[in-house]
Amino acid sequence: MYSSPPSDKIHIMIIEDDAIYRESIADLINDSETLICDHACVSCEEAFEILDKQDAPQVILLDIQLPGISGIEGISKIKAISPSTQIIMLTVFDDDDKVFNAICQGANGYLLKTSGGEEIQKAVMQVVCGGAVMSPAIAAKILKMFSEYNQPNKDYGLTEREKEILKLLVEGKNKKQTASELNISQYTLDTHLKNIYAKLHVHSQIDLISKTLKEHLL
């Protein structure tokens, strides 16, 4: 457990069984001017005990493969305790199924453990701002998985522009990047997103992405 930070810092919990990697990430976070690591846990079980007794962090960095309760299994429990907590999966696995399952469970972001410190910090800021983060390598795998599913798409009446926006969000683009790539204003993008949310009956970006993956909407 780490000392209490100023209230304007983003509170982080790490759940990682590799002691060296866990402490290196904690040190990196605590060296940041905007982030603070309150807890660095070795397992989901340890994290659940803390979450049951103390205020939940804004972001959890969660190893996808852990002894006992795995990272994928832990997502739903964390979300049940604190729905507003953002979860970024840390993975070394070149495994489409694990990544896909984590997305469907409601994780907010995905990074390879080879990601640098600056990339991790940017990912934290992005999910706090409502984005969904994926490294380029994992985003490519997700899109590849779309093309391999043969189930028919459900028809929610999405326009071509709305599908373009949805595709970019699933790729891990934030709203600013999406608006820029489509050469539209932030206001126009927000209007499209409002319509997409209404058509798909979702209320957040990660719910939108999760539903897209589960129902193969692209």
C-alpha positions in Angstrom: 0.0 0.0 0.0 1.2 3.5 -0.9 0.8 6.8 0.9 -2.4 8.8 0.2 -2.0 11.1 -2.8 -3.4 14.6 -3.5 -7.0 14.3 -4.6 -6.3 15.5 -8.1 -4.2 12.5 -8.9 -5.6 9.4 -10.7 -5.6 6.5 -8.3 -4.3 3.2 -9.7 -4.3 -0.4 -8.5 -2.0 -3.0 -10.1 -2.8 -6.7 -10.0 0.3 -8.7 -11.2 2.0 -11.8 -9.8 5.4 -11.0 -11.3 7.0 -9.1 -8.4 9.7 -7.3 -10.5 7.3 -6.2 -13.2 4.7 -5.2 -10.5 7.1 -3.0 -8.6 8.6 -1.5 -11.7 5.1 -0.4 -12.9 4.2 0.9 -9.5 7.4 3.0 -9.4 6.8 4.3 -12.8 3.2 5.4 -11.8 4.4 7.0 -8.6 7.0 9.0 -10.5 4.2 10.5 -12.6 2.8 14.0 -11.8 -0.8 12.8 -12.5 -0.9 9.2 -11.4 -0.5 7.4 -8.0 -0.4 3.7 -7.2 -2.4 3.0 -4.1 -2.0 -0.8 -4.1 0.1 -3.3 -5.9 -1.5 -6.8 -5.5 -0.2 -10.2 -6.3 -3.6 -11.7 -7.0 -7.3 -11.0 -7.7 -8.1 -12.5 -4.3 -5.9 -9.9 -2.5 -7.4 -7.1 -4.6 -11.0 -8.2 -3.8 -10.2 -8.0 -0.1 -9.0 -4.4 -0.5 -11.9 -3.4 -2.8 -14.4 -4.7 -0.3 -13.0 -2.5 2.4 -11.7 0.6 0.7 -12.6 3.1 -2.0 -12.0 1.6 -5.4 -9.3 3.1 -7.6 -10.2 4.9 -10.9 -8.0 2.5 -12.9 -6.8 -1.1 -12.4 -3.9 -2.6 -14.4 -4.7 -6.3 -14.5 -2.6 -9.2 -15.6 -4.6 -11.3 -17.9 -3.1 -14.6 -16.6 -2.9 -14.9 -12.8 -2.6 -17.8 -10.3 -6.0 -18.6 -8.7 -8.6 -16.3 -10.2 -7.4 -15.3 -13.6 -7.5 -11.7 -14.8 -10.3 -12.5 -17.2 -12.4 -14.1 -14.4 -11.6 -11.1 -12.2 -13.1 -8.5 -14.5 -16.7 -9.2 -13.7 -16.1 -9.2 -9.9 -14.3 -5.9 -10.1 -17.0 -4.4 -12.2 -19.6 -5.7 -9.7 -17.8 -4.0 -6.8 -17.0 -0.8 -8.7 -18.7 -0.4 -12.1 -16.9 3.0 -12.7 -13.4 1.5 -12.3 -11.6 1.3 -15.6 -9.7 -1.9 -16.3 -6.6 -2.1 -18.5 -5.4 -5.7 -19.2 -1.7 -6.3 -19.3 -0.8 -9.3 -21.5 2.2 -11.1 -23.0 0.0 -13.6 -24.6 -0.3 -14.0 -28.4 -3.7 -15.5 -27.8 -6.8 -14.2 -29.7 -9.3 -16.1 -27.4 -7.9 -14.6 -24.2 -8.0 -11.1 -25.6 -11.5 -11.6 -27.1 -12.8 -13.0 -23.8 -11.4 -10.1 -21.8 -13.1 -7.6 -24.1 -16.4 -9.4 -23.8 -16.1 -9.4 -20.0 -15.9 -5.6 -20.1 -12.2 -4.6 -19.8 -11.6 -1.0 -20.9 -8.2 -1.4 -22.5 -5.4 -3.7 -23.5 -1.7 -3.3 -23.6 1.1 -5.7 -24.3 3.6 -5.9 -21.4 6.3 -4.7 -23.8 4.5 -1.3 -23.9 6.7 1.5 -22.6 6.0 3.6 -19.6 4.8 6.6 -21.6 2.3 4.3 -23.5 1.0 3.0 -20.2 0.5 6.5 -18.8 -1.3 7.6 -22.0 -3.5 4.5 -21.8 -4.6 5.4 -18.2 -5.4 8.9 -19.2 -7.4 7.7 -22.2 -9.6 5.3 -20.3 -10.3 7.9 -17.6 -11.5 10.2 -20.3 -13.9 7.5 -21.6 -11.8 5.9 -24.3 -10.9 2.3 -24.9 -7.3 1.5 -25.3 -5.6 -1.3 -27.3 -2.1 -1.6 -28.5 -1.9 -1.7 -32.3 -0.9 -5.4 -32.3 -4.0 -6.3 -30.2 -6.3 -4.0 -32.2 -5.2 -5.8 -35.4 -6.0 -9.2 -33.8 -9.5 -8.0 -32.8 -10.2 -6.8 -36.3 -8.9 -10.1 -37.7 -11.3 -12.0 -35.4 -14.2 -10.1 -36.8 -13.4 -11.3 -40.3 -13.2 -15.0 -39.1 -16.7 -15.1 -37.6 -19.4 -16.3 -39.9 -22.4 -15.5 -37.9 -24.8 -13.0 -39.6 -24.7 -9.5 -38.3 -27.7 -8.2 -36.4 -29.3 -5.2 -38.0 -29.6 -2.2 -35.7 -30.1 0.2 -38.6 -26.6 1.7 -38.3 -25.6 4.1 -41.1 -22.3 3.7 -43.0 -20.9 6.7 -41.1 -22.0 5.2 -37.8 -20.3 1.9 -38.8 -17.1 3.8 -39.6 -17.1 5.5 -36.2 -17.8 2.1 -34.5 -14.9 0.5 -36.3 -12.4 3.3 -35.3 -13.6 3.0 -31.6 -13.1 -0.7 -31.6 -9.6 -0.2 -33.0 -8.8 1.8 -29.9 -9.1 5.4 -31.3 -10.3 8.0 -28.9 -13.0 10.5 -29.8 -10.5 13.2 -30.9 -8.6 10.8 -33.1 -11.9 9.5 -34.6 -13.2 12.9 -35.4 -9.9 13.9 -37.0 -9.7 10.7 -39.1 -13.2 11.2 -40.4 -12.7 14.9 -40.9 -15.7 15.8 -38.8 -16.2 18.1 -35.8 -16.3 16.9 -32.2 -20.0 18.1 -32.1 -20.9 16.0 -35.2 -19.1 13.0 -33.7 -21.0 13.3 -30.4 -24.3 13.5 -32.3 -23.4 10.3 -34.2 -22.4 8.6 -30.9 -25.6 9.6 -29.3 -27.5 7.9 -32.1 -25.3 4.8 -32.0 -25.8 4.4 -28.2 -29.6 4.7 -28.7 -29.7 2.2 -31.5 -27.6 -0.4 -29.7 -29.1 0.3 -26.3 -25.8 1.0 -24.5 -24.6 3.7 -22.2 -20.8 3.7 -22.4 -18.1 3.3 -24.9 -16.8 0.0 -23.4 -20.4 -1.4 -23.5 -20.6 -0.3 -27.1 -17.3 -2.2 -28.0 -18.3 -5.2 -25.9 -21.6 -5.5 -27.7 -20.0 -5.0 -31.1 -17.7 -8.0 -30.4 -20.3 -10.3 -28.9 -22.7 -9.7 -31.7 -20.2 -9.4 -34.5 -21.6 -6.1 -35.7 -18.8 -5.1 -38.1 
